[in-house]
Amino acid sequence: MAERINSEGIIKVGDYFESCCFHPCLCIEVDEYGSNIEGISLIDGHIQNCSAVHCGIRKLTIDEAIEWKKRGPQEIEGQQVENPWW
């Protein structure tokens, strides 16, 4: 199960995470505090910018990132999602 992140320093460069747009991403940059995270979307290649503290992102394993890419985000029942990509 994907790990919900709400504190700084947990996501590092090379980790996979789910952006606030529910895209599985590969982390490519983290600020010096570990708060602002930049990643490349595995869905469309766009750069995703998220906050570890404010966005409610989830850290993913490589297997979860692949599953999200194929079938959409998992375990989001009951959440309102505008313009889902999946």
PyMOL Python script that loads the backbone (N, CA, C, O; Angstrom):
from pymol import cmd

cmd.read_pdbstr("""\
ATOM      1  N   MET A   1       0.838  -1.179   0.000  1.00  0.00           N
ATOM      2  CA  MET A   1       0.000   0.000   0.000  1.00  0.00           C
ATOM      3  C   MET A   1       0.885   1.246   0.000  1.00  0.00           C
ATOM      4  O   MET A   1       1.863   1.318   0.745  1.00  0.00           O
ATOM      5  N   ALA A   2       0.545   2.215  -0.828  1.00  0.00           N
ATOM      6  CA  ALA A   2       1.325   3.446  -0.950  1.00  0.00           C
ATOM      7  C   ALA A   2       1.337   4.199   0.377  1.00  0.00           C
ATOM      8  O   ALA A   2       0.337   4.239   1.093  1.00  0.00           O
ATOM      9  N   GLU A   3       2.486   4.792   0.690  1.00  0.00           N
ATOM     10  CA  GLU A   3       2.677   5.502   1.956  1.00  0.00           C
ATOM     11  C   GLU A   3       2.354   6.985   1.788  1.00  0.00           C
ATOM     12  O   GLU A   3       3.007   7.672   1.002  1.00  0.00           O
ATOM     13  N   ARG A   4       1.350   7.490   2.520  1.00  0.00           N
ATOM     14  CA  ARG A   4       0.990   8.915   2.492  1.00  0.00           C
ATOM     15  C   ARG A   4       2.112   9.724   3.126  1.00  0.00           C
ATOM     16  O   ARG A   4       2.609   9.374   4.197  1.00  0.00           O
ATOM     17  N   ILE A   5       2.511  10.811   2.462  1.00  0.00           N
ATOM     18  CA  ILE A   5       3.603  11.672   2.928  1.00  0.00           C
ATOM     19  C   ILE A   5       3.017  13.006   3.391  1.00  0.00           C
ATOM     20  O   ILE A   5       2.242  13.633   2.669  1.00  0.00           O
ATOM     21  N   ASN A   6       3.384  13.429   4.582  1.00  0.00           N
ATOM     22  CA  ASN A   6       2.960  14.743   5.055  1.00  0.00           C
ATOM     23  C   ASN A   6       4.049  15.437   5.858  1.00  0.00           C
ATOM     24  O   ASN A   6       3.777  16.330   6.660  1.00  0.00           O
ATOM     25  N   SER A   7       5.290  15.010   5.629  1.00  0.00           N
ATOM     26  CA  SER A   7       6.407  15.681   6.283  1.00  0.00           C
ATOM     27  C   SER A   7       7.598  15.749   5.332  1.00  0.00           C
ATOM     28  O   SER A   7       7.670  15.024   4.340  1.00  0.00           O
ATOM     29  N   GLU A   8       8.505  16.618   5.654  1.00  0.00           N
ATOM     30  CA  GLU A   8       9.672  16.869   4.804  1.00  0.00           C
ATOM     31  C   GLU A   8      10.695  15.743   4.908  1.00  0.00           C
ATOM     32  O   GLU A   8      10.757  15.032   5.912  1.00  0.00           O
ATOM     33  N   GLY A   9      11.489  15.593   3.859  1.00  0.00           N
ATOM     34  CA  GLY A   9      12.660  14.728   3.889  1.00  0.00           C
ATOM     35  C   GLY A   9      12.412  13.251   3.631  1.00  0.00           C
ATOM     36  O   GLY A   9      13.349  12.457   3.721  1.00  0.00           O
ATOM     37  N   ILE A  10      11.189  12.853   3.314  1.00  0.00           N
ATOM     38  CA  ILE A  10      10.900  11.434   3.108  1.00  0.00           C
ATOM     39  C   ILE A  10      11.134  11.021   1.656  1.00  0.00           C
ATOM     40  O   ILE A  10      11.649   9.934   1.393  1.00  0.00           O
ATOM     41  N   ILE A  11      10.757  11.888   0.713  1.00  0.00           N
ATOM     42  CA  ILE A  11      10.980  11.600  -0.713  1.00  0.00           C
ATOM     43  C   ILE A  11      12.348  12.147  -1.101  1.00  0.00           C
ATOM     44  O   ILE A  11      12.694  13.285  -0.784  1.00  0.00           O
ATOM     45  N   LYS A  12      13.114  11.314  -1.793  1.00  0.00           N
ATOM     46  CA  LYS A  12      14.453  11.700  -2.237  1.00  0.00           C
ATOM     47  C   LYS A  12      14.555  11.483  -3.752  1.00  0.00           C
ATOM     48  O   LYS A  12      13.746  10.770  -4.345  1.00  0.00           O
ATOM     49  N   VAL A  13      15.548  12.102  -4.354  1.00  0.00           N
ATOM     50  CA  VAL A  13      15.789  11.930  -5.789  1.00  0.00           C
ATOM     51  C   VAL A  13      15.924  10.434  -6.089  1.00  0.00           C
ATOM     52  O   VAL A  13      16.653   9.712  -5.409  1.00  0.00           O
ATOM     53  N   GLY A  14      15.211   9.992  -7.115  1.00  0.00           N
ATOM     54  CA  GLY A  14      15.223   8.582  -7.497  1.00  0.00           C
ATOM     55  C   GLY A  14      14.038   7.799  -6.966  1.00  0.00           C
ATOM     56  O   GLY A  14      13.772   6.691  -7.431  1.00  0.00           O
ATOM     57  N   ASP A  15      13.314   8.363  -5.986  1.00  0.00           N
ATOM     58  CA  ASP A  15      12.115   7.710  -5.462  1.00  0.00           C
ATOM     59  C   ASP A  15      10.944   7.922  -6.415  1.00  0.00           C
ATOM     60  O   ASP A  15      10.968   8.817  -7.260  1.00  0.00           O
ATOM     61  N   TYR A  16       9.934   7.095  -6.269  1.00  0.00           N
ATOM     62  CA  TYR A  16       8.693   7.252  -7.020  1.00  0.00           C
ATOM     63  C   TYR A  16       7.628   7.792  -6.075  1.00  0.00           C
ATOM     64  O   TYR A  16       7.591   7.440  -4.896  1.00  0.00           O
ATOM     65  N   PHE A  17       6.765   8.651  -6.608  1.00  0.00           N
ATOM     66  CA  PHE A  17       5.680   9.199  -5.799  1.00  0.00           C
ATOM     67  C   PHE A  17       4.474   9.481  -6.670  1.00  0.00           C
ATOM     68  O   PHE A  17       4.577   9.563  -7.894  1.00  0.00           O
ATOM     69  N   GLU A  18       3.336   9.629  -6.024  1.00  0.00           N
ATOM     70  CA  GLU A  18       2.102  10.004  -6.707  1.00  0.00           C
ATOM     71  C   GLU A  18       1.914  11.502  -6.506  1.00  0.00           C
ATOM     72  O   GLU A  18       1.841  11.973  -5.371  1.00  0.00           O
ATOM     73  N   SER A  19       1.836  12.253  -7.600  1.00  0.00           N
ATOM     74  CA  SER A  19       1.675  13.704  -7.518  1.00  0.00           C
ATOM     75  C   SER A  19       0.259  14.067  -7.094  1.00  0.00           C
ATOM     76  O   SER A  19      -0.606  13.198  -6.993  1.00  0.00           O
ATOM     77  N   CYS A  20       0.027  15.344  -6.846  1.00  0.00           N
ATOM     78  CA  CYS A  20      -1.325  15.798  -6.482  1.00  0.00           C
ATOM     79  C   CYS A  20      -2.309  15.610  -7.633  1.00  0.00           C
ATOM     80  O   CYS A  20      -3.519  15.669  -7.415  1.00  0.00           O
ATOM     81  N   CYS A  21      -1.825  15.387  -8.845  1.00  0.00           N
ATOM     82  CA  CYS A  21      -2.687  15.092 -10.000  1.00  0.00           C
ATOM     83  C   CYS A  21      -2.855  13.584 -10.195  1.00  0.00           C
ATOM     84  O   CYS A  21      -3.371  13.138 -11.219  1.00  0.00           O
ATOM     85  N   PHE A  22      -2.417  12.807  -9.210  1.00  0.00           N
ATOM     86  CA  PHE A  22      -2.510  11.345  -9.225  1.00  0.00           C
ATOM     87  C   PHE A  22      -1.650  10.698 -10.299  1.00  0.00           C
ATOM     88  O   PHE A  22      -1.933   9.579 -10.727  1.00  0.00           O
ATOM     89  N   HIS A  23      -0.593  11.395 -10.744  1.00  0.00           N
ATOM     90  CA  HIS A  23       0.343  10.814 -11.709  1.00  0.00           C
ATOM     91  C   HIS A  23       1.449  10.098 -10.944  1.00  0.00           C
ATOM     92  O   HIS A  23       1.971  10.649  -9.975  1.00  0.00           O
ATOM     93  N   PRO A  24       1.821   8.890 -11.350  1.00  0.00           N
ATOM     94  CA  PRO A  24       3.031   8.295 -10.789  1.00  0.00           C
ATOM     95  C   PRO A  24       4.225   9.050 -11.377  1.00  0.00           C
ATOM     96  O   PRO A  24       4.284   9.285 -12.584  1.00  0.00           O
ATOM     97  N   CYS A  25       5.161   9.424 -10.528  1.00  0.00           N
ATOM     98  CA  CYS A  25       6.294  10.249 -10.963  1.00  0.00           C
ATOM     99  C   CYS A  25       7.608   9.703 -10.428  1.00  0.00           C
ATOM    100  O   CYS A  25       7.651   9.034  -9.395  1.00  0.00           O
ATOM    101  N   LEU A  26       8.681  10.005 -11.157  1.00  0.00           N
ATOM    102  CA  LEU A  26      10.037   9.743 -10.709  1.00  0.00           C
ATOM    103  C   LEU A  26      10.586  11.063 -10.180  1.00  0.00           C
ATOM    104  O   LEU A  26      10.615  12.057 -10.905  1.00  0.00           O
ATOM    105  N   CYS A  27      11.018  11.079  -8.927  1.00  0.00           N
ATOM    106  CA  CYS A  27      11.547  12.305  -8.317  1.00  0.00           C
ATOM    107  C   CYS A  27      12.893  12.656  -8.941  1.00  0.00           C
ATOM    108  O   CYS A  27      13.803  11.829  -8.991  1.00  0.00           O
ATOM    109  N   ILE A  28      13.006  13.912  -9.422  1.00  0.00           N
ATOM    110  CA  ILE A  28      14.260  14.364 -10.035  1.00  0.00           C
ATOM    111  C   ILE A  28      14.923  15.490  -9.257  1.00  0.00           C
ATOM    112  O   ILE A  28      16.092  15.797  -9.489  1.00  0.00           O
ATOM    113  N   GLU A  29      14.185  16.114  -8.331  1.00  0.00           N
ATOM    114  CA  GLU A  29      14.772  17.198  -7.541  1.00  0.00           C
ATOM    115  C   GLU A  29      13.975  17.409  -6.264  1.00  0.00           C
ATOM    116  O   GLU A  29      12.747  17.330  -6.257  1.00  0.00           O
ATOM    117  N   VAL A  30      14.699  17.678  -5.185  1.00  0.00           N
ATOM    118  CA  VAL A  30      14.093  17.996  -3.892  1.00  0.00           C
ATOM    119  C   VAL A  30      14.840  19.199  -3.343  1.00  0.00           C
ATOM    120  O   VAL A  30      16.068  19.251  -3.416  1.00  0.00           O
ATOM    121  N   ASP A  31      14.112  20.171  -2.792  1.00  0.00           N
ATOM    122  CA  ASP A  31      14.804  21.338  -2.242  1.00  0.00           C
ATOM    123  C   ASP A  31      15.600  20.963  -0.994  1.00  0.00           C
ATOM    124  O   ASP A  31      15.495  19.838  -0.505  1.00  0.00           O
ATOM    125  N   GLU A  32      16.382  21.887  -0.486  1.00  0.00           N
ATOM    126  CA  GLU A  32      17.290  21.605   0.630  1.00  0.00           C
ATOM    127  C   GLU A  32      16.563  21.192   1.906  1.00  0.00           C
ATOM    128  O   GLU A  32      17.178  20.593   2.789  1.00  0.00           O
ATOM    129  N   TYR A  33      15.281  21.492   2.026  1.00  0.00           N
ATOM    130  CA  TYR A  33      14.508  21.137   3.221  1.00  0.00           C
ATOM    131  C   TYR A  33      13.750  19.819   3.042  1.00  0.00           C
ATOM    132  O   TYR A  33      13.205  19.281   4.005  1.00  0.00           O
ATOM    133  N   GLY A  34      13.716  19.304   1.822  1.00  0.00           N
ATOM    134  CA  GLY A  34      12.975  18.084   1.541  1.00  0.00           C
ATOM    135  C   GLY A  34      11.485  18.311   1.424  1.00  0.00           C
ATOM    136  O   GLY A  34      10.695  17.374   1.539  1.00  0.00           O
ATOM    137  N   SER A  35      11.098  19.562   1.194  1.00  0.00           N
ATOM    138  CA  SER A  35       9.682  19.927   1.156  1.00  0.00           C
ATOM    139  C   SER A  35       9.128  20.014  -0.262  1.00  0.00           C
ATOM    140  O   SER A  35       8.111  19.395  -0.571  1.00  0.00           O
ATOM    141  N   ASN A  36       9.791  20.777  -1.118  1.00  0.00           N
ATOM    142  CA  ASN A  36       9.329  20.944  -2.493  1.00  0.00           C
ATOM    143  C   ASN A  36       9.948  19.869  -3.376  1.00  0.00           C
ATOM    144  O   ASN A  36      11.168  19.720  -3.444  1.00  0.00           O
ATOM    145  N   ILE A  37       9.080  19.127  -4.045  1.00  0.00           N
ATOM    146  CA  ILE A  37       9.495  17.954  -4.802  1.00  0.00           C
ATOM    147  C   ILE A  37       9.141  18.155  -6.266  1.00  0.00           C
ATOM    148  O   ILE A  37       8.047  18.613  -6.597  1.00  0.00           O
ATOM    149  N   GLU A  38      10.078  17.809  -7.137  1.00  0.00           N
ATOM    150  CA  GLU A  38       9.855  17.871  -8.577  1.00  0.00           C
ATOM    151  C   GLU A  38      10.024  16.472  -9.142  1.00  0.00           C
ATOM    152  O   GLU A  38      10.961  15.756  -8.789  1.00  0.00           O
ATOM    153  N   GLY A  39       9.110  16.093 -10.019  1.00  0.00           N
ATOM    154  CA  GLY A  39       9.199  14.765 -10.603  1.00  0.00           C
ATOM    155  C   GLY A  39       8.731  14.764 -12.043  1.00  0.00           C
ATOM    156  O   GLY A  39       8.037  15.679 -12.486  1.00  0.00           O
ATOM    157  N   ILE A  40       9.118  13.727 -12.770  1.00  0.00           N
ATOM    158  CA  ILE A  40       8.679  13.532 -14.147  1.00  0.00           C
ATOM    159  C   ILE A  40       7.516  12.551 -14.116  1.00  0.00           C
ATOM    160  O   ILE A  40       7.634  11.445 -13.591  1.00  0.00           O
ATOM    161  N   SER A  41       6.395  12.970 -14.683  1.00  0.00           N
ATOM    162  CA  SER A  41       5.222  12.109 -14.751  1.00  0.00           C
ATOM    163  C   SER A  41       5.488  10.913 -15.645  1.00  0.00           C
ATOM    164  O   SER A  41       5.982  11.063 -16.763  1.00  0.00           O
ATOM    165  N   LEU A  42       5.160   9.724 -15.154  1.00  0.00           N
ATOM    166  CA  LEU A  42       5.279   8.523 -15.973  1.00  0.00           C
ATOM    167  C   LEU A  42       4.101   8.395 -16.933  1.00  0.00           C
ATOM    168  O   LEU A  42       4.086   7.500 -17.777  1.00  0.00           O
ATOM    169  N   ILE A  43       3.115   9.282 -16.811  1.00  0.00           N
ATOM    170  CA  ILE A  43       1.944   9.263 -17.684  1.00  0.00           C
ATOM    171  C   ILE A  43       2.193  10.072 -18.947  1.00  0.00           C
ATOM    172  O   ILE A  43       2.006   9.568 -20.054  1.00  0.00           O
ATOM    173  N   ASP A  44       2.618  11.337 -18.789  1.00  0.00           N
ATOM    174  CA  ASP A  44       2.751  12.195 -19.972  1.00  0.00           C
ATOM    175  C   ASP A  44       4.088  12.921 -20.074  1.00  0.00           C
ATOM    176  O   ASP A  44       4.274  13.731 -20.983  1.00  0.00           O
ATOM    177  N   GLY A  45       5.016  12.652 -19.171  1.00  0.00           N
ATOM    178  CA  GLY A  45       6.351  13.243 -19.239  1.00  0.00           C
ATOM    179  C   GLY A  45       6.469  14.662 -18.734  1.00  0.00           C
ATOM    180  O   GLY A  45       7.562  15.230 -18.749  1.00  0.00           O
ATOM    181  N   HIS A  46       5.368  15.255 -18.283  1.00  0.00           N
ATOM    182  CA  HIS A  46       5.430  16.619 -17.762  1.00  0.00           C
ATOM    183  C   HIS A  46       6.097  16.646 -16.384  1.00  0.00           C
ATOM    184  O   HIS A  46       6.097  15.659 -15.648  1.00  0.00           O
ATOM    185  N   ILE A  47       6.662  17.804 -16.067  1.00  0.00           N
ATOM    186  CA  ILE A  47       7.240  18.007 -14.741  1.00  0.00           C
ATOM    187  C   ILE A  47       6.104  18.310 -13.770  1.00  0.00           C
ATOM    188  O   ILE A  47       5.263  19.169 -14.035  1.00  0.00           O
ATOM    189  N   GLN A  48       6.087  17.602 -12.651  1.00  0.00           N
ATOM    190  CA  GLN A  48       5.099  17.795 -11.600  1.00  0.00           C
ATOM    191  C   GLN A  48       5.813  18.409 -10.394  1.00  0.00           C
ATOM    192  O   GLN A  48       6.859  17.916  -9.973  1.00  0.00           O
ATOM    193  N   ASN A  49       5.252  19.473  -9.845  1.00  0.00           N
ATOM    194  CA  ASN A  49       5.798  20.119  -8.654  1.00  0.00           C
ATOM    195  C   ASN A  49       4.818  19.920  -7.516  1.00  0.00           C
ATOM    196  O   ASN A  49       3.639  20.251  -7.643  1.00  0.00           O
ATOM    197  N   CYS A  50       5.293  19.387  -6.409  1.00  0.00           N
ATOM    198  CA  CYS A  50       4.429  19.115  -5.268  1.00  0.00           C
ATOM    199  C   CYS A  50       5.136  19.499  -3.974  1.00  0.00           C
ATOM    200  O   CYS A  50       6.358  19.637  -3.928  1.00  0.00           O
ATOM    201  N   SER A  51       4.347  19.665  -2.941  1.00  0.00           N
ATOM    202  CA  SER A  51       4.861  19.916  -1.601  1.00  0.00           C
ATOM    203  C   SER A  51       4.663  18.667  -0.759  1.00  0.00           C
ATOM    204  O   SER A  51       3.567  18.108  -0.718  1.00  0.00           O
ATOM    205  N   ALA A  52       5.710  18.234  -0.095  1.00  0.00           N
ATOM    206  CA  ALA A  52       5.602  17.072   0.784  1.00  0.00           C
ATOM    207  C   ALA A  52       4.661  17.352   1.946  1.00  0.00           C
ATOM    208  O   ALA A  52       4.051  16.429   2.485  1.00  0.00           O
ATOM    209  N   VAL A  53       4.539  18.603   2.332  1.00  0.00           N
ATOM    210  CA  VAL A  53       3.736  18.969   3.495  1.00  0.00           C
ATOM    211  C   VAL A  53       2.293  19.285   3.118  1.00  0.00           C
ATOM    212  O   VAL A  53       1.381  18.926   3.864  1.00  0.00           O
ATOM    213  N   HIS A  54       2.056  19.940   1.991  1.00  0.00           N
ATOM    214  CA  HIS A  54       0.730  20.464   1.677  1.00  0.00           C
ATOM    215  C   HIS A  54      -0.068  19.676   0.632  1.00  0.00           C
ATOM    216  O   HIS A  54      -1.282  19.856   0.545  1.00  0.00           O
ATOM    217  N   CYS A  55       0.561  18.822  -0.153  1.00  0.00           N
ATOM    218  CA  CYS A  55      -0.143  18.177  -1.267  1.00  0.00           C
ATOM    219  C   CYS A  55      -0.754  16.819  -0.934  1.00  0.00           C
ATOM    220  O   CYS A  55      -1.626  16.353  -1.668  1.00  0.00           O
ATOM    221  N   GLY A  56      -0.337  16.187   0.119  1.00  0.00           N
ATOM    222  CA  GLY A  56      -0.866  14.867   0.430  1.00  0.00           C
ATOM    223  C   GLY A  56      -0.435  13.799  -0.550  1.00  0.00           C
ATOM    224  O   GLY A  56      -1.209  12.900  -0.879  1.00  0.00           O
ATOM    225  N   ILE A  57       0.803  13.894  -1.021  1.00  0.00           N
ATOM    226  CA  ILE A  57       1.308  12.921  -1.993  1.00  0.00           C
ATOM    227  C   ILE A  57       1.576  11.579  -1.316  1.00  0.00           C
ATOM    228  O   ILE A  57       1.611  11.481  -0.090  1.00  0.00           O
ATOM    229  N   ARG A  58       1.763  10.555  -2.134  1.00  0.00           N
ATOM    230  CA  ARG A  58       2.086   9.235  -1.608  1.00  0.00           C
ATOM    231  C   ARG A  58       3.382   8.729  -2.229  1.00  0.00           C
ATOM    232  O   ARG A  58       3.605   8.870  -3.432  1.00  0.00           O
ATOM    233  N   LYS A  59       4.227   8.142  -1.396  1.00  0.00           N
ATOM    234  CA  LYS A  59       5.453   7.511  -1.878  1.00  0.00           C
ATOM    235  C   LYS A  59       5.076   6.150  -2.443  1.00  0.00           C
ATOM    236  O   LYS A  59       4.306   5.409  -1.833  1.00  0.00           O
ATOM    237  N   LEU A  60       5.622   5.824  -3.617  1.00  0.00           N
ATOM    238  CA  LEU A  60       5.306   4.572  -4.303  1.00  0.00           C
ATOM    239  C   LEU A  60       6.540   3.694  -4.442  1.00  0.00           C
ATOM    240  O   LEU A  60       7.666   4.189  -4.495  1.00  0.00           O
ATOM    241  N   THR A  61       6.319   2.407  -4.499  1.00  0.00           N
ATOM    242  CA  THR A  61       7.379   1.486  -4.886  1.00  0.00           C
ATOM    243  C   THR A  61       7.418   1.484  -6.413  1.00  0.00           C
ATOM    244  O   THR A  61       6.518   2.033  -7.048  1.00  0.00           O
ATOM    245  N   ILE A  62       8.430   0.885  -7.007  1.00  0.00           N
ATOM    246  CA  ILE A  62       8.490   0.793  -8.464  1.00  0.00           C
ATOM    247  C   ILE A  62       7.298  -0.023  -8.976  1.00  0.00           C
ATOM    248  O   ILE A  62       6.724   0.314 -10.011  1.00  0.00           O
ATOM    249  N   ASP A  63       6.925  -1.079  -8.271  1.00  0.00           N
ATOM    250  CA  ASP A  63       5.777  -1.892  -8.693  1.00  0.00           C
ATOM    251  C   ASP A  63       4.477  -1.096  -8.647  1.00  0.00           C
ATOM    252  O   ASP A  63       3.641  -1.217  -9.543  1.00  0.00           O
ATOM    253  N   GLU A  64       4.305  -0.281  -7.605  1.00  0.00           N
ATOM    254  CA  GLU A  64       3.110   0.562  -7.520  1.00  0.00           C
ATOM    255  C   GLU A  64       3.099   1.599  -8.633  1.00  0.00           C
ATOM    256  O   GLU A  64       2.054   1.843  -9.236  1.00  0.00           O
ATOM    257  N   ALA A  65       4.243   2.213  -8.915  1.00  0.00           N
ATOM    258  CA  ALA A  65       4.317   3.217  -9.985  1.00  0.00           C
ATOM    259  C   ALA A  65       3.916   2.605 -11.327  1.00  0.00           C
ATOM    260  O   ALA A  65       3.210   3.242 -12.108  1.00  0.00           O
ATOM    261  N   ILE A  66       4.355   1.391 -11.599  1.00  0.00           N
ATOM    262  CA  ILE A  66       3.994   0.712 -12.847  1.00  0.00           C
ATOM    263  C   ILE A  66       2.496   0.401 -12.865  1.00  0.00           C
ATOM    264  O   ILE A  66       1.835   0.589 -13.886  1.00  0.00           O
ATOM    265  N   GLU A  67       1.966  -0.069 -11.750  1.00  0.00           N
ATOM    266  CA  GLU A  67       0.531  -0.373 -11.657  1.00  0.00           C
ATOM    267  C   GLU A  67      -0.304   0.888 -11.857  1.00  0.00           C
ATOM    268  O   GLU A  67      -1.308   0.853 -12.568  1.00  0.00           O
ATOM    269  N   TRP A  68       0.098   2.008 -11.236  1.00  0.00           N
ATOM    270  CA  TRP A  68      -0.607   3.290 -11.393  1.00  0.00           C
ATOM    271  C   TRP A  68      -0.604   3.680 -12.872  1.00  0.00           C
ATOM    272  O   TRP A  68      -1.628   4.116 -13.400  1.00  0.00           O
ATOM    273  N   LYS A  69       0.538   3.525 -13.542  1.00  0.00           N
ATOM    274  CA  LYS A  69       0.637   3.903 -14.958  1.00  0.00           C
ATOM    275  C   LYS A  69      -0.314   3.068 -15.816  1.00  0.00           C
ATOM    276  O   LYS A  69      -0.952   3.595 -16.728  1.00  0.00           O
ATOM    277  N   LYS A  70      -0.407   1.785 -15.531  1.00  0.00           N
ATOM    278  CA  LYS A  70      -1.248   0.893 -16.332  1.00  0.00           C
ATOM    279  C   LYS A  70      -2.738   1.045 -16.035  1.00  0.00           C
ATOM    280  O   LYS A  70      -3.558   1.035 -16.953  1.00  0.00           O
ATOM    281  N   ARG A  71      -3.092   1.187 -14.757  1.00  0.00           N
ATOM    282  CA  ARG A  71      -4.501   1.098 -14.356  1.00  0.00           C
ATOM    283  C   ARG A  71      -5.041   2.309 -13.621  1.00  0.00           C
ATOM    284  O   ARG A  71      -6.203   2.313 -13.215  1.00  0.00           O
ATOM    285  N   GLY A  72      -4.224   3.337 -13.440  1.00  0.00           N
ATOM    286  CA  GLY A  72      -4.669   4.500 -12.674  1.00  0.00           C
ATOM    287  C   GLY A  72      -4.349   4.329 -11.199  1.00  0.00           C
ATOM    288  O   GLY A  72      -3.958   3.246 -10.765  1.00  0.00           O
ATOM    289  N   PRO A  73      -4.514   5.388 -10.436  1.00  0.00           N
ATOM    290  CA  PRO A  73      -4.170   5.340  -9.015  1.00  0.00           C
ATOM    291  C   PRO A  73      -5.054   4.349  -8.264  1.00  0.00           C
ATOM    292  O   PRO A  73      -6.227   4.166  -8.592  1.00  0.00           O
ATOM    293  N   GLN A  74      -4.481   3.727  -7.274  1.00  0.00           N
ATOM    294  CA  GLN A  74      -5.188   2.737  -6.469  1.00  0.00           C
ATOM    295  C   GLN A  74      -5.552   3.335  -5.109  1.00  0.00           C
ATOM    296  O   GLN A  74      -4.902   4.265  -4.630  1.00  0.00           O
ATOM    297  N   GLU A  75      -6.586   2.793  -4.509  1.00  0.00           N
ATOM    298  CA  GLU A  75      -6.995   3.161  -3.148  1.00  0.00           C
ATOM    299  C   GLU A  75      -7.364   4.634  -3.022  1.00  0.00           C
ATOM    300  O   GLU A  75      -6.896   5.314  -2.108  1.00  0.00           O
ATOM    301  N   ILE A  76      -8.206   5.137  -3.940  1.00  0.00           N
ATOM    302  CA  ILE A  76      -8.644   6.534  -3.843  1.00  0.00           C
ATOM    303  C   ILE A  76     -10.159   6.641  -3.721  1.00  0.00           C
ATOM    304  O   ILE A  76     -10.723   7.705  -3.974  1.00  0.00           O
ATOM    305  N   GLU A  77     -10.819   5.563  -3.340  1.00  0.00           N
ATOM    306  CA  GLU A  77     -12.268   5.569  -3.224  1.00  0.00           C
ATOM    307  C   GLU A  77     -12.718   6.736  -2.347  1.00  0.00           C
ATOM    308  O   GLU A  77     -12.122   7.020  -1.307  1.00  0.00           O
ATOM    309  N   GLY A  78     -13.767   7.395  -2.785  1.00  0.00           N
ATOM    310  CA  GLY A  78     -14.349   8.489  -2.014  1.00  0.00           C
ATOM    311  C   GLY A  78     -13.705   9.846  -2.215  1.00  0.00           C
ATOM    312  O   GLY A  78     -14.197  10.832  -1.666  1.00  0.00           O
ATOM    313  N   GLN A  79     -12.624   9.941  -2.981  1.00  0.00           N
ATOM    314  CA  GLN A  79     -11.967  11.221  -3.230  1.00  0.00           C
ATOM    315  C   GLN A  79     -12.521  11.848  -4.498  1.00  0.00           C
ATOM    316  O   GLN A  79     -12.755  11.161  -5.492  1.00  0.00           O
ATOM    317  N   GLN A  80     -12.728  13.144  -4.457  1.00  0.00           N
ATOM    318  CA  GLN A  80     -13.170  13.887  -5.629  1.00  0.00           C
ATOM    319  C   GLN A  80     -11.962  14.136  -6.526  1.00  0.00           C
ATOM    320  O   GLN A  80     -10.943  14.654  -6.069  1.00  0.00           O
ATOM    321  N   VAL A  81     -12.074  13.767  -7.802  1.00  0.00           N
ATOM    322  CA  VAL A  81     -10.967  13.935  -8.738  1.00  0.00           C
ATOM    323  C   VAL A  81     -11.486  14.660  -9.968  1.00  0.00           C
ATOM    324  O   VAL A  81     -12.381  14.165 -10.654  1.00  0.00           O
ATOM    325  N   GLU A  82     -10.920  15.846 -10.253  1.00  0.00           N
ATOM    326  CA  GLU A  82     -11.285  16.582 -11.460  1.00  0.00           C
ATOM    327  C   GLU A  82     -10.450  16.083 -12.629  1.00  0.00           C
ATOM    328  O   GLU A  82      -9.235  15.923 -12.509  1.00  0.00           O
ATOM    329  N   ASN A  83     -11.101  15.839 -13.755  1.00  0.00           N
ATOM    330  CA  ASN A  83     -10.430  15.425 -14.990  1.00  0.00           C
ATOM    331  C   ASN A  83      -9.464  14.265 -14.791  1.00  0.00           C
ATOM    332  O   ASN A  83      -8.268  14.413 -15.042  1.00  0.00           O
ATOM    333  N   PRO A  84      -9.958  13.112 -14.344  1.00  0.00           N
ATOM    334  CA  PRO A  84      -9.054  11.979 -14.181  1.00  0.00           C
ATOM    335  C   PRO A  84      -8.424  11.565 -15.502  1.00  0.00           C
ATOM    336  O   PRO A  84      -9.097  11.556 -16.533  1.00  0.00           O
ATOM    337  N   TRP A  85      -7.160  11.227 -15.485  1.00  0.00           N
ATOM    338  CA  TRP A  85      -6.439  10.834 -16.709  1.00  0.00           C
ATOM    339  C   TRP A  85      -6.615   9.348 -17.010  1.00  0.00           C
ATOM    340  O   TRP A  85      -6.327   8.916 -18.126  1.00  0.00           O
ATOM    341  N   TRP A  86      -7.069   8.575 -16.069  1.00  0.00           N
ATOM    342  CA  TRP A  86      -7.161   7.128 -16.238  1.00  0.00           C
ATOM    343  C   TRP A  86      -8.479   6.668 -16.762  1.00  0.00           C
ATOM    344  O   TRP A  86      -8.684   5.469 -16.950  1.00  0.00           O
TER     345      TRP A  86
END
""", "prot")
cmd.dss("prot")
cmd.show_as("cartoon", "prot")
cmd.util.cbc("prot")
cmd.orient("prot")
